[in-house]
Amino acid sequence: MQNNGSLGGEIVLFVLNFIIGSVIGGFALAWRLIVVVCYVSLTVYRLIVG
């Protein structure tokens, strides 16, 4: 952090960093859920077909 920066600017940067991290984390979570659904459905299909 800068010693001569205002407290408001630091809060804005913190909130922006938090929002960007949340968006990236949300996409990563959605991608993992999609992969899990694909693997589970493929496994169930293979068990049914034999």
Protein Blocks (a to p, Z undefined) as FASTA:
>chain_A
ZZkbcfklmmmmmmmmmmmmmmmmmmmmmmmmmmmmmmmmmmmmmmmnZZ
